[in-house]
Amino acid sequence: MKFLHRVGRLRPTRRSARGIAAGVFAAVLGAVLAFVLIGVPGDDSSDRPEAQFTPPDRTSSAGADGPGESDDLLVVPDIGLAAPMIDIEVDPDGVLSPPSDVSEVGFWQRSAVPGALEGQTVITGHTVHTGGGVMNELGELDKGDDVRVRFDGEFTSYEVTKVETLTRAEVAEQAYDLFGQDREEGRLVLVTCTEWDGSVYQSNIIVFAEPLRAA
């Protein structure tokens, strides 16, 4: 079963071109965006269409010490999370899902880029009730914990400010505040599933973190 959290009309953050094929998702980007957080890949994803999106290759050999030096990465030391981060986008049905690989996290590429002064950077990943999901321990974070995001070869450091567990109904009611891009100050939003009832996840864990500005 899929959880559809209607986010409402979100204004895309102004940003540089990312090499996306023209016209892809044009029909859904201006419409209602739905968040789907799947806890167990394969349980309900067999009927989901393949995403018509190829993440751009931002790896650069210039100045790199080796392959993958500039690959995007999410690091959360307090829960031992260090995961490759790939771009994700809504599929033709208007659904945004985490990467199919449970060891990766997904950056919603229509949200603010990591380190942006405005908007919200939205990153999501799987929780797997049998273990092994990249965000299984996300709810263990506390206010003040560190989060780091490497994007385009540069790290942005964040400090956790709030950890919430919200039901599907609460996420739907607060969707614009949680994921909207009109925020005047940049913020990181990490999202995963929680409260497995034996067949589906009933709630989401949402972690908010503020960027640490240089003095």
C-alpha positions as CSV (number, residue, x, y, z in Angstrom):
1,M,0.0,0.0,0.0
2,K,1.2,3.5,-0.8
3,F,1.0,6.5,1.4
4,L,0.1,9.6,-0.6
5,H,0.8,12.9,1.2
6,R,-0.6,15.8,-0.8
7,V,1.9,18.6,-0.6
8,G,-0.1,21.2,-2.5
9,R,1.2,23.6,-5.1
10,L,4.9,24.0,-4.4
11,R,6.8,26.8,-6.1
12,P,10.1,25.4,-7.6
13,T,13.2,26.9,-6.2
14,R,15.2,29.0,-8.7
15,R,18.4,27.2,-9.5
16,S,20.9,26.5,-12.3
17,A,20.2,24.0,-15.0
18,R,20.8,20.4,-14.0
19,G,20.8,18.6,-17.4
20,I,17.2,17.3,-17.2
21,A,15.7,16.4,-20.6
22,A,13.2,19.1,-21.7
23,G,9.6,18.3,-21.2
24,V,10.1,15.4,-18.7
25,F,7.5,15.7,-16.0
26,A,6.2,19.0,-17.5
27,A,2.6,17.8,-16.9
28,V,3.1,17.2,-13.2
29,L,5.6,19.8,-11.9
30,G,3.0,22.5,-11.8
31,A,0.3,20.2,-10.3
32,V,-0.2,18.6,-6.9
33,L,2.9,16.8,-5.7
34,A,2.3,13.6,-3.7
35,F,4.9,12.0,-1.3
36,V,5.1,8.3,-1.2
37,L,7.4,6.7,1.4
38,I,7.7,3.0,0.8
39,G,9.0,0.9,3.7
40,V,9.7,-2.4,2.0
41,P,10.7,-2.3,-1.6
42,G,8.9,-5.0,-3.6
43,D,5.9,-5.2,-1.3
44,D,4.0,-2.7,-3.3
45,S,6.3,-1.3,-6.0
46,S,5.8,-3.9,-8.7
47,D,3.0,-2.0,-10.3
48,R,4.7,1.4,-10.1
49,P,5.9,2.7,-13.4
50,E,9.6,3.2,-13.9
51,A,10.6,6.8,-13.2
52,Q,11.3,8.6,-16.5
53,F,14.3,10.4,-15.1
54,T,18.1,10.0,-15.4
55,P,20.0,11.8,-12.6
56,P,22.6,14.1,-14.1
57,D,26.3,13.1,-13.7
58,R,27.8,15.8,-11.6
59,T,31.0,13.9,-10.9
60,S,34.0,16.0,-11.9
61,S,37.5,14.8,-12.3
62,A,39.0,18.2,-11.9
63,G,40.7,18.4,-8.6
64,A,39.3,15.1,-7.4
65,D,41.5,12.6,-5.5
66,G,39.8,9.7,-7.1
67,P,36.6,8.3,-8.6
68,G,33.4,9.5,-6.9
69,E,35.2,12.4,-5.1
70,S,32.5,14.8,-6.0
71,D,29.5,12.4,-5.6
72,D,26.7,13.7,-3.5
73,L,26.4,12.3,0.0
74,L,24.3,12.5,3.2
75,V,26.3,12.0,6.4
76,V,24.6,11.8,9.9
77,P,27.4,10.7,12.3
78,D,25.2,10.2,15.4
79,I,23.3,7.3,13.7
80,G,26.1,6.0,11.6
81,L,24.5,7.1,8.3
82,A,26.7,7.8,5.3
83,A,24.7,7.3,2.2
84,P,25.1,8.1,-1.5
85,M,22.5,10.8,-2.5
86,I,20.8,10.7,-5.9
87,D,18.4,13.1,-7.5
88,I,14.8,12.0,-7.5
89,E,11.8,13.4,-9.2
90,V,8.1,12.8,-9.4
91,D,7.0,10.0,-11.7
92,P,4.3,10.4,-14.4
93,D,1.6,9.8,-11.7
94,G,2.9,12.7,-9.6
95,V,4.5,10.5,-7.0
96,L,7.9,11.1,-5.4
97,S,9.5,7.9,-4.0
98,P,12.8,7.2,-2.3
99,P,15.5,5.5,-4.4
100,S,14.8,1.8,-5.0
101,D,18.2,1.0,-3.4
102,V,17.5,1.0,0.4
103,S,21.1,2.1,1.0
104,E,20.7,5.4,-0.9
105,V,18.9,8.6,-0.1
106,G,17.0,10.8,-2.6
107,F,17.2,14.5,-3.0
108,W,14.1,16.0,-4.4
109,Q,15.6,18.1,-7.2
110,R,12.8,20.6,-7.2
111,S,13.5,21.6,-3.6
112,A,16.2,24.0,-2.6
113,V,19.8,22.9,-3.2
114,P,21.8,22.0,0.0
115,G,23.2,25.2,1.5
116,A,20.6,27.4,-0.1
117,L,19.7,30.6,1.8
118,E,16.0,30.2,1.1
119,G,13.6,27.3,0.7
120,Q,13.8,23.7,2.1
121,T,16.1,20.9,1.0
122,V,14.1,17.7,1.0
123,I,15.9,14.4,1.3
124,T,14.1,11.0,1.8
125,G,15.1,7.4,2.3
126,H,13.8,4.0,3.1
127,T,13.0,2.5,6.5
128,V,12.7,-1.3,6.3
129,H,10.9,-3.0,9.2
130,T,13.2,-6.1,8.9
131,G,16.3,-3.9,9.1
132,G,18.8,-2.5,6.6
133,G,17.0,0.7,5.6
134,V,19.2,3.7,5.2
135,M,17.0,5.8,7.5
136,N,16.0,3.1,10.0
137,E,17.6,5.1,12.9
138,L,16.4,8.5,11.8
139,G,14.1,8.8,14.8
140,E,17.0,8.4,17.2
141,L,18.4,11.9,16.3
142,D,18.2,14.6,18.9
143,K,18.2,18.4,18.8
144,G,21.8,19.6,18.3
145,D,23.0,16.5,16.4
146,D,25.1,17.1,13.2
147,V,24.0,16.5,9.6
148,R,26.3,17.0,6.6
149,V,25.4,17.1,3.0
150,R,27.9,17.0,0.1
151,F,26.5,18.4,-3.0
152,D,28.4,19.3,-6.2
153,G,31.7,18.6,-4.3
154,E,30.9,21.0,-1.4
155,F,29.8,20.1,2.2
156,T,27.1,22.0,4.0
157,S,26.9,21.4,7.8
158,Y,23.5,21.4,9.6
159,E,22.3,21.2,13.2
160,V,19.2,19.3,14.0
161,T,16.5,21.6,15.4
162,K,13.5,19.3,15.7
163,V,12.4,15.7,15.2
164,E,8.7,15.0,14.7
165,T,6.6,11.9,14.2
166,L,3.5,12.7,12.2
167,T,0.6,10.6,11.1
168,R,-0.4,10.6,7.4
169,A,-3.3,13.0,8.2
170,E,-1.0,15.4,10.1
171,V,1.5,15.3,7.2
172,A,-1.3,16.1,4.8
173,E,-2.5,19.0,6.9
174,Q,1.0,20.5,7.4
175,A,2.4,19.6,4.0
176,Y,3.0,23.1,2.8
177,D,4.9,24.1,5.9
178,L,6.9,20.8,5.8
179,F,7.9,20.8,2.1
180,G,7.0,24.2,0.6
181,Q,9.7,26.3,-1.0
182,D,8.6,29.8,0.1
183,R,10.6,29.7,3.4
184,E,12.7,32.8,3.7
185,E,15.6,30.9,5.4
186,G,17.1,27.7,4.2
187,R,16.4,24.5,6.0
188,L,17.1,20.7,5.6
189,V,14.1,18.3,5.8
190,L,14.8,14.6,6.2
191,V,11.8,12.2,5.8
192,T,11.2,8.5,6.3
193,C,8.5,6.1,7.4
194,T,7.7,4.7,10.9
195,E,5.1,2.8,12.9
196,W,4.9,-0.4,10.9
197,D,1.6,-2.1,11.7
198,G,2.4,-5.5,10.1
199,S,1.4,-4.5,6.6
200,V,2.0,-0.7,6.1
201,Y,3.7,2.2,7.8
202,Q,1.3,4.5,9.5
203,S,3.4,7.6,10.1
204,N,6.5,9.6,9.0
205,I,9.5,10.7,10.9
206,I,10.5,14.2,9.8
207,V,13.8,15.8,10.9
208,F,14.5,19.5,10.5
209,A,18.0,21.0,10.5
210,E,19.3,24.5,10.1
211,P,22.6,25.2,8.3
212,L,25.6,26.3,10.3
213,R,26.6,29.7,9.0
214,A,30.2,30.8,9.1
215,A,31.0,33.4,11.7
